[in-house]
Each structure stands twice: as C-alpha cells, then as structure tokens.
Amino acid sequence: MLRTLDIVLIVVMTAAATVTYTIKHRAENKLEEVRKLDAAIKLEEDTIDLLRADWALLTQPNRLERLVGAFGADLQLAPTPSTQLARPQELPMLKADLPPTEEEKKLAADKAPENKTDNIATGSVAR
C-alpha cells in the first residue's frame, strides 16, 4: 500500500517536472526570438554598410564634377556669392534668447503666482 506521503511526493515531482518543462520551453522560445533579432540586426548593419558605401560613391568629388560638367546647362549652378555668406554673429537671435515682451511678462505673472505652492500631494513628498 502506498502511503499518503508517497502520493504527495509523486504529485510534487510531477508538478516540478511540468514546471521545469514549461520553463525550458519558454526559454527555448525566447532564445529563438533572440536569434531572430540578432539576424535582423545583422541585416540592418549590412544594409547600413551598403548604404554608406553607396553614399561614398555618389559623393565623390570627381564624379560630381563630371555630372556638373555634363548637366551644367540644365542645372544652372553657380558659386555662392560672398555676400550671401554670414558669420554666426550676424544671424538673428533665437526666439528663446530674446528678452520677454511686456505682454509675455504679464501672462507669466498671471499664470504662476510667486512664492506659493499648490496643495497637490505626490507620492515622493513626505508631509
């Protein structure tokens, strides 16, 4: 006759084997996903290398000179005049660097009262 303990141990071993098999199966599926992602990454890296080589070929100065010579009349290219060149100091200021106007100052004063805090309690602040 089997004792109750023997039956319980058989059930526990069966459950452990089932869990082990399930974990192994999931790990194999994840490993397959990793292999697929590695293959996709390798394909993208190869594509990037190919595109860089194409870009280097297309932007060779000798090739561009030949194309400009062949299609110069159609393209009507001309050197940039020196009057169109500007130094960084000559460029207008960025909008973020401009001083605020009176209207913007009033809007900012109306929106945010000074030296006042709100009553919103967050989880990161101890009160």
Helices and strands as residue ranges (DSSP letters): H 4-58, H 61-75, G 82-84, G 88-90, G 95-97, H 102-111
